[in-house]
């Protein structure tokens, strides 16, 4: 039998030592006492700050909340102005040509005829169904493509974050201005309620939490504030909702029904008849219909453009001016809430030690009291009547 070679012998020794080393490490870990957590560093003694100084600090915080709102609102308005331009461009390039086209009008006529013949519906029901169809088309052809580039919901989130960043910058110099220790100023911010949407309690947040959060949307209260704005916009029919365009769609549908009642809707009937008979009707009326349609197309587009402009303006008002559903709703809420907690003063309070006394000048004679008339207390030139 050959003796073990050195490499094999060394490998065997290493293999035997590994379990021993692991056992020793485990025993050492068991023998190590549990670490006692270090006590929290106590806050230093607070610096005595006069009450008048805290009042001025609150006033400056309210001013900072107002100042931070201006650039954030400007950011939102610039973005939404671009949104309005894109909507107008999509209307001109897509929706109006589609709606006023001859074959679209024929298709809409066929739908109206189908609505009326299939269920014998009244005019109001037919108008409602046609308006719903046009609303969906407007959303798919205009609002949805624009939202792919500028989404009002995203603008709402970005503008509110912009406000929080600006507010953080505006607050930084305040403790330095009044020689207040940073930790003491932070304690003061913790007492200011910036978001008050409870219940639940997590939907409340202090000003300190708001400006010191790495990501504001990680705060449940901040997320609830943004969600409140989104829900308000949905209820108001802004954004991708079709509610705001509904009055326009109804007016257009009513006009279309009136025109069909006059023209008789030959193409609609041909679409419903189908087959060879329907083709004969359609081909016979197509050449005349196209010429008549083109002659009235410009008028149709002008009226449609006016109605759509009113509808888009209504959506714009909801997205920019409404205090709840607008994209600046979060900015307005935070600014108003902080100003309510920190009312602004318009002058530095001044402590007067006492009433100022009038001191006569050295060159002026000291006024002497008038001599009393002991004999007669009646005024001069006063005569009695016997």
Residue, then its C-alpha position, 0 to 999 in steps of 0.5 A: x500500500x502506497x503512503x498518502x501523498x502530501x497534497x492529499x494529506x493537506x486536503x484531509x487536514x483542511x477538511x477536518x479543521x473546517x467543522x472545528x472552526x465552525x463549532x468554535x464560532x457557534x460557541x463564541x456567538x452563544x457566549x457573546x452577551x446581548x447588546x444593550x441598545x444605546x440610549x437616545x441622545x437627549x435633546x439639549x436644553x431649549x433656548x428661551x425664545x420670546x413669544x413675539x419672536x415665535x409670532x414673527x416666525x409663524x408669520x414668516x412660515x405663512x409667507x413662505x407657504x404663499x411664496x412657494x405657491x407662485x412658482x408651482x402654479x406657474x409650472x402647472x399653468x405652463x404645462x396645461x397651456x401646452x395641453x390645451x394647445x395639443x387638444x386644439x391641434x387634435x380637434x383640428x387634425x382628427x376629430x373635425x375632419x372625421x366627424x364632417x366627412x361624408x362617410x362618417x355622416x352616413x355611418x352616423x345616419x345609419x346608427x340613428x336609423x338603427x336606434x330608432x327602428x330597433x327599439x322604437x325609441x323616442x327622440x331623447x333616447x336616440x339623442x342620448x345614445x348618439x351623444x354617448x357614441x360621440x363622447x367616446x370618439x372624442x375621448x379616443x381621438x383627442x383626449x387619450x392621445x394628448x394624455x400620452x404626452x401631457x396627462x393632467x393627473x401627472x401634472x397634478x402630482x408634479x406641481x404638488x411636489x414642486x410646491x413641497x420642494x419650493x416650500x422646503x427652500x423657503x423655510x430654510x433661512x427662517x431659524x437662522x434669521x432669529x437665531x433659533x436652534x435647528x432642532x427647536x425649529x423642527x419641534x415647532x414645525x411638528x406642531x403645525x398641521x399641514x395636512x388634515x384629512x383624518x380619519x384615519x389618523x394617518x391622513x394627518x401630517x405635520x409640516x415637519x413630516x411634509x418637508x423632511x420626507x425623502x419622497x412626499x408621496x410616501x406619506x399616507x396623508x400626502x397620497x390621500x391628498x393627491x387621491x382626493x384631487x383625482x377623485x374630484x376631477x373624475x366627478x367633475x368630468x375633467x381629464x379623460x372623462x367624457x362627462x364635460x363634453x356631454x353637452x356638446x355631444x348632445x347639441x351636435x346629436x340634436x342637430x344631426x337628428x334634425x338634418x336627418x329628418x329633413x333629408x330623409x336619410x336615404x343612405x341610412x335606409x340603404x345601410x339597413x336594407x343591405x344586399x343588392x337593393x341597398x347597394x342600388x339605393x346607396x350608389x344612386x344617392x351617393x353622387x348627389x349626396x357627396x356634392x350636397x354634403x361638400x357644399x354644407x361641410x364648411x358650415x358644419x365644421x364652423x358650428x362644430x368648432x364653436x361647440x367644441x371650443x366651448x366644451x374644451x373651455x369647460x374642461x379647462x376651467x375644471x382643470x385650472x380654476x376649480x378649487x378642488x378638481x384643478x391640477x393646483x388643488x393640492x397646492x391651494x390646499x397646502x398653502x391655505x392650511x399652512x397659512x391658517x395655522x400660521x397667520x401672517x402679521x404685517x409689521x414687527x411688534x414693538x414693546x413700548x415701555x410707557x407713554x411718552x411724556x411731553x417735555x417743554x423746550x428750554x426756550x419756550x416759557x412754561x405755561x402758567x395756570x390762569x388765575x381763578x376769578x373768585x368774584x365772578x365765575x361767569x364768562x366775560x361779556x355775559x350780562x344778567x337780566x334783572 
